[in-house]
Amino acid sequence: MAFERFKNLQLKNYNTFGIPSIAKELILINNIDDIFLAVNQEIFTHKHLIIGGGSNILLDGDYDGIVIKNNLKGKQVIHEDDDFVWVKAAGGEVWHELVMYCVDRNLGGIENLSLIPGTVGAAPMQNIGAYGVELTDVFETLEAIDILTGELKLFSKADCAFGYRTSVFKTNLKGRYIITAVTLKLSKHPLIKMQYGAIKDVLAAQQIDAPTIKDISNAVIAIRSSKLPDPKILGNAGSFFKNPEISSLQYGELKLVYPEMPGFPTQNNLTKVPAGWLIEQCGWKGKRIGNSGAHKDQALVLVNYGNATGQEIIALAEAIQQSVLEKFGITILPEVNLIS
Ligand code: EPU
């Protein structure tokens, strides 16, 4: 038994930013036994990076370690009752294909998460979210293997400690587990979530007043395709920064100076401010520096015009952070994982 492995592999096609980087080695995990084999061979004791679709990473230079690509496939309905259906999908499945699988069967819950790049196994890591829905809303359990002991563990929703674009897999258990399968609880009587302004606008323009989940999915696909660059055409990793939360007091003070500043109260007297707005106000929207830039339709998305290195994107990100800090006194932090 052996896994597929490649030496000195170019990762340009393994990250949606399209950043060139040579990995010392890449191993494909095609089945669970590959993981046990890797544990036995102590692969994970070397410097390593586990990737799915490579849609939320920024590679800084060559990677002097072993890249392990989660390529586990399969999705199926595992249980149902009168109201719900439980769908289990392997970690290496493409997220959007799982969304389509559910939408086609009229199983509601993840249609608002259509077209998010990446894999099923990566989705819980950062609790993916868009248009008023987060993974946690439909999450039931996940299975993951401890890369040091080979033990398979079942995680409940509470175990995952989901937050805004975060989970235990980005904090306390960072780098410790490989997510092999995720089970979602979807509804046979979908509750349509269209409170998000842009979705309402698209449906109104199409004169749809009783939307199905397919309509919602199509609307989200239309919005995302119109605002977010397609990584196959223009390298990017979606939102580069998280939306910062500031004290509502600071927000109130800023609002006096910038009455147009959007803000959404969260918990504990905090207000979430769209980083895209802050970045645009600092003049970055559509601005290009060499091979990198902030996208013309969504300033939160940094793009690679073709030949950018990780360093160029990092330099741009730092310049953006600096100007947002100077103008607004707000620190914005990357959502994308920096890998060096
Ligand atoms: N805005 C600007 N200028 C910009 C971008 C945004 O003024 O260049 C303003 C918009 O006008 C709007 C507000 O900022 O008032 C929010 O913008 P948008 O609805 O596009 O959402 P976002 O906060 O920029 C978040 C997620 C996206 C997700 C969208 C839709 C984060 C970091 N990003 O973006 O997720 O698709 O909401 O729900 O939370 C991702 O994580 O990769 C991602 C794309």
Residues whose N, C-alpha, C, O or C-beta is under 5 A from the ligand:
A	BS01	EPU	G129 A130 Y131 G132 A237 G238 S239 F241 K242 N243 P262 P274 G276 W277 E280 D297 Q298 A299 L300
